[in-house]
Amino acid sequence: MTATLRPYLNAVRATLQAALCLENFSSQVVERHNKPEVEVRSSKELLLQPVIISRNEKEKVLIEGSINSVRVSIAVKQADEIEKILCHKFMRFMMMRAENFFILRRKPVEGYDISFLITNFHTEQMYKHKLVDFVIHFMEEIDKEISEMKLSRPRAGIHSFAFSSSLPRYLRAATERPQLRSEMRSG
């Protein structure tokens, strides 16, 4: 882990640990409803001040808390166009499988790449420190994954170039064979 990444992740960890003091709280508007207040935003007094922790302009975390839920939105570093495409594809892949990741939202908050929603039910069923560890581990690994995909992309490009350069030979062979067959039938 780089020297600049450690303080950033420590700040996110400390803020998440403080924000995950959640309790079961029914809606003040509709009887017998228990919706995540950070999503519904029906009662202003139940929402905490949103916190943005930023490593640089492109890499930041938004932590929005309420009495019964916390929404964590992450903007991943994307240095060039290739990283933007890889990040978009990877996040789309993850969000399509959101039901397998209990806290992952299907749609991120605008301006961020991925969002997690942690409710009081999650903190009752799972350990809080493990939820925090999961988010931090995800933040550590996402940069590595995108970098590895970016490095493997040129290798895939070399293989596809080699395949595409041999393709005209196969196309010529495929087009010549039907002519031979038609000549054999007529002759």
C-alpha positions, 0 to 999 in steps of 0.5 A: 500500500502506498504512503498516500493511500494509507492515511486516506483509507484510515480516514475512511475507516474512522468515519465509517466506524463512527457513522455505523452507529445505527438503530432500528427506526420506523418512519415518522411519516408512514406507520409501520414502515422502516425505510432507509432514511438516507434514501427516503429523506423524509425527515430532515432531523434524522439525516447526518451531515454528509462527509466527503473524504478526498484523496485527489480530485478524481478519487473520493468517498462520500459518506451519507449517514442517517439514524438507520442507514449509511450510504457510501459512494466511491469515486475511483481514480481514472487517469485516462480513457482506458481506465474510464472504460475499464472502470465503467465495465467493471462497476457495471459487472458488479452492480448487475450482481448486486443481490450477491453483495448484500450492501451494494446498490444497483445504481450509484449516486450521481458523480460516483462510480459505485455505492453501498447502502448499509442499513441497521438490519445489516449491522444486526446480522453482520459484524460492523468491523467486518462491513468496514473491512469489506469497504476498505478492502474493496477500495484497496482492490479496485485500483489493483483490478483496474491496473491489472486489466489495463496491463492485460489489455495490451497482451489481448491486443497483441493476440487479437492483432496476430489473429486478425493478421492471419484472418485474411488468409483464412478468408481467402481459403474459405472463398476459394473453396466454394469456387473449386466445388462449383467448378468440380460440379460443372466439369 
